[in-house]
Every structure is written in structure tokens, then in C-alpha cells.
């Protein structure tokens, strides 16, 4: 109950702060209609190539921390993630969602394991999106539209399936070279349509892929921190594998 109340009040506070930011900075808008087809797909490819999609695909290990105290180690080649938050941790396979979990340092019962694995998967889907969203513009089940926006040509990406929030849509604003600098989002969990969020402070991973570390909503920064990557765990500063229970 204490954990539920903590997250309830944190979520409520975030919604109130976002609401104040929208009032102050006027960031909401209705979703525009665009044109699907070759031009939209070409703009999506331009964005991903600017961020070096092939280098991202070759990245082995990535670790980062997301606001809320969520910390991740991801072995992309083996489809394994280790998630730690509060007094809990879990490792699961991103394909079958199976794995192990601990709470307060102790291996938990089967029912608690399923609960913790489900929570770990849900927060990973959300938090990893802030890490790699541009690379998902051509995923299966995703549609794309070219938008003539107030800031020039933009890319509207709609998610028909996948993750834990299918139906979400994002309008990407790009520089002339294809580098994203912001998007607007229409998502079920945020009751503000078209909320604008920056994508900035791009860091080059060891593989060469580019990742944005900073995301501003008005005066609030919900960016990632402690971003590391490498071809081995030791290269990202981890001596003991976190994937073993």
C-alpha cells in the first residue's frame, strides 16, 4: 500500500506539473492529418539514418537510469534486460517475458515474481522508448504520415500495436539533416493532446549511434542519465553480470 500511494502521488504531481506547463507555455494541440506513402517513409528513413540505425542495431550492451529511480542494463544481442527500482529488481527475456525477480534482496514467490516481471516489462517499454523512439519509426504495425507543420515538414508516427500502449502517436520535428529536436505526443496516459517534448543533448554511443539524453516539457527535464554502452559489461563499468539471480 505504501508503494502504491508513493507512485500515486508521484504520478499526480507529474500530471499537475505538466498541466501547469501547458497553461504557461501553450504546448497542446489536436492531431493533424497528413499524407502516407513514399515521402513519409523517406523522411522516417532519413531520421533513422541520421541517428545511425545500423550502429544502434550493432550495439550490444546499454545501461541508463530514468526518472523515478528506474535503472536498466540491456543485453540487446540476447534479448535480456535487468531492471532495478525501489527495493526490487528483475531480469527478463524481452521475447517470452520470462525471468527472475528479487525484493529486498530475496528471491520472491511465483506469484510475486509474475507481478514484478510484469511491472519491469511495463516500465521498460515506457522508459526504453525515451531512449530509442526514433529507431522504431519503421517497426511492424507502425504507420507514417508526412505533415506540413508550423515548423516545416514533420513526421507523424502512429503505433498500431506493440509495447504496452498501442494507439499512441508522435509528431517528429526534424532539422534539415534529419536530426530530431522535438516531438508532440498523443498518448492515453497523458490527458493533454499534442504535448511537445524536446529531444536534445545527443550523445554518441561507443557503436556510433546517437541517443538524446535530455527531454524538456516546459521547465521540466525528464531525460535519461548515466547512459553507457559497450561490447561487454566491463566496458560499461559492470564487473558482475546482473542477469544471474
N, C-alpha and C positions, 0 to 999 in steps of 0.2 A: 504494500500500500504506500509506503514512504517513497519507493522508487517511482510509482505511478504518479503521485502528487508532485514529485520533483519535475518529471517530464511534462506533466500537465501545465504547471506554472511557467516552465521554460518556453513551451510552445505558445501559451497565451501571451507571454511577454513579447515573443518574437512577432506574433501577429499584430499586436498593438504597435510595436515599433515600426513595422512595415507600413501599417496604416497611417501612422504619423508621417512617415517619409513620403508616402504617396500624396497626402494632402499638401505637404511642404514643397515637394518637387514635381508634382503632377505627372507621375510616371505611368498611369494606367491608360489603356486604350482597348478598343474592340479588335478582334482578329480580322485582318484584311483578307481579301480574296486575290489569288494570284493565278499564274499560268504554269501548269505542269508540262513536262516534256524535256526535250534535249537541252534547252537553255538552263533550266533549273538544275538538271543533273550535272551539267558542265560547271556551274557555279559551285555546287557541292564538291565536285572533284577538285576544283581549284583551291577551295578552302583546305581540304584534307592534304593535298599535295604541298601546300604552303607550310603546313604543320608537320610534314614528313610522315605520312601514314605508314609507309613501308618500314621506316625506322621504328615507329611505335609497335608494329607487328613483330619486330625482331627484339623488342625489349623483353628481358627475362624477368627480373625482379623489380618491383616498385613498392616503396613504402611511403606513407604520408599520414598526417593527422588532420582530421576535420573538426570544425567547431562542435562542441558538445562532448568532447573528450573521446571521440572515436579514432582509434589508431589501427592502421592496416599494414600488413605485409602480404604482397600478392606475387605468387609464382605463376606467371601467365602461361608458361610452357606446360605446366602440369595442372592448370586449372584449379589451383589451390589458393584460398585466402585465409589469413589469420586475422581475426578481428578482436580487439580488446576495448572494453568500455566499462566504466564504473568499476565494479568488483567482479566482472565477468570476462571470459574470453572464449573464443570458439575458433576451430578450424573446420572448413567445409570445402567440398568439391563443388565448383560452380556449375557442373553439368548435372549431377544427381542430387545435389544439396545434402549429401550425407557427410558426417564428420563426428567430432567430439566437442565437448564443452566442459568448462570448469566455472565454478562460482566460489568466490572466497578461497581460491586455491585448491578446491576439492572437486574431483570428478563427480558429476551430478547423476541423478536417476534418469531413466529413459524418458519419462515424461518431461522433466526439466530440460533434458538435452534437446528434445524436439522443440521446445519453446525457445531456448536460447539460439539454436541454429536458425529458426525462422526469423528471430529478431536480427541476428547477424546478417542474414541474407537481405532482409529489408533495408537495413541501414547501408549495407554495401551497395545495393542497387542505387540508392539515392546519392550517397557520397562519392561513389566512383563516377557518377555522371558528371559531377562538377570537375572531375579530373580529366575525363576523356570525351565529353559530349561531341565535339566536332568530328571525332573519328567514327561516330555512329550514324552519320547522316545518310549513309548508303546501306544501312542494315536491312535485313529482310523484314518486310512488314512496314517499312517507313516510306512515306510519300514526300515529295518535294515540290514546292511551287516558287516561281520567280515573282518577287513583289517589287513594284515601283513605289518605294517608300519615301518618306520625308528626307531620308539621308542617302538617297540613290538606290541602286539595285540591292535587294536583300533576299535572303533565302529563308522561306518558311518550311520548317521540317515538322512533319506530323507523324507521331508514333502510333501505329495501329495495334501493335502488340509488343510483348517483351517487357522484362523487368517486373515491377510491381505496380506501375501506374500507366497502363496503356491508355491512349487517348490524349496524352499531353502533346502540346505543340510549342515550337520555339521559332522565333523570327530572328535570324542571324544578320547582324550588320557587319560588313567587311570593308577593310581598306582596299585600295585598288589592287594590291598584290595578293589579296585573298586572306590576309590575316584578320581573324575576328577581333572586334573590340567591344562588342556588347550583344546581348540578345534580349528580346521580350519573350515572356513565357505565359502560357495559358495552361495551368495545371490545377487538378482537382483540389489539392491540399492547400492552395493559396487562393483566397476568395477575392483576389484583385486581378482583373483581367489585363494582360499585357504588361505586367510588371517588368521594368527594364533593369537589367543587371550588367555590370561591366565584366569584361574578360581582359585582364591586363597582367603586367608583371610576368611576362613569358620567360620560362626557364628551359634551357636546352638540356635534355637528359643525356646520359652517357652514350646512348644509342644514336642521338642526334634529333630525336623527336622533341617537339615543343609543347610545353604544358603551361597553362595560365595558373598562377598561384593566387591571384587577387580577384575578388568578385565584390563589387560595391553595389549596394542597394541604397541609394541616397547616401547618408553618412555612415552606413553600416558596412563593415567588411566581413563577409562570410567565406573568405578564401581558405585555401589549404595551407598547411605549414609542414615543416620537417620533411620536405619532398626529397627522396633519394631514389636512385636507380642504379642497376649494375647487372653484370652477368653472373654474379654469385652473391650469397648472403653476406659474406665478409666484406664485399665491395660496398655494401650499403650499411656497414657497421654492425652487423648481427653475427655473433660468434656461434650461437646455438640455435638450431633450427626451431622455429616457433610452430612448425606444423606437426610435431610429435607431441602426444598427450603426456 
